[in-house]
């Protein structure tokens, strides 16, 4: 007569599997969101560094004194 208890146990196991699946999907979504936010922040930082380097290199080129060209001796 243990066959009557079997379907109730199966329903409980199925419910636990569903809960575990939902928890795992939630954790994956949280990690995905955190990674996307991190990538966006890194992209902003690289853009800022690129702008700073462009400004620094452009400023260095305009501040250089023009060196006279050596004249050829006759």
N, C-alpha and C positions, 0 to 999 in steps of 0.2 A: 504494500500500500504506500510505498514511498514515491510512487509515480505522481501523486497529487502535489507533493511539495516541489517537484522538479520544475514546473513552469514558473512558479513564484521565484525560485532562485534564478532562473534564466532572465526574468524581467529585471531583477535587481542587478545582475551582472551587466545587462545591456544598458541600464541607467548609469552605472558607474563608468562604463566605457564611453558613453556620451559625455559625461561630465569631464573625464580625463581628456577627451578629444577637444572639448571647448576650452579647457584650461591651456592645453598646448598651443592651440591656435591663437589664443589671447597673448600668450608669451611671445609667440612668433611675431605678431602684429606690433607688440611693444618694442621688440628688438629692431624690427624693420623701421619703425618710426624714429627710433633713436639714431640708427645709422643714417637715415635720410637727413635728419637735422645736423648730424656731424658733417656729412658731405657738403651741405649747404654752407655751413660755417667755414669749412676748409676752402671752399670755392671763393668765398668773400675775402678770406685772408690772402689767398694767392693773387686775387685781383688787386688788393691793396698793395701787396709787395711789388707787383708788376708796375703799378702806377708810381710807386716810390722810386723804383729803379730807373724807370723811364725819365722821371724828373731829375734824378741825380745824374744820369748819364748825359742828358740834354744840357744840364747846367754846367757840367764839366767841359763839354765841347765848346760852349760859348765863352767860357771864362779863360780859355787857354790863350796865351799871348802868341801872336803870329811870329814865328821865327823867320828871320830873313833867309832867303835862299842864297846859298853860296854862289858867288859870281865866278864865272870862268875867267881864268887869267889868260891874257893874249900871249 
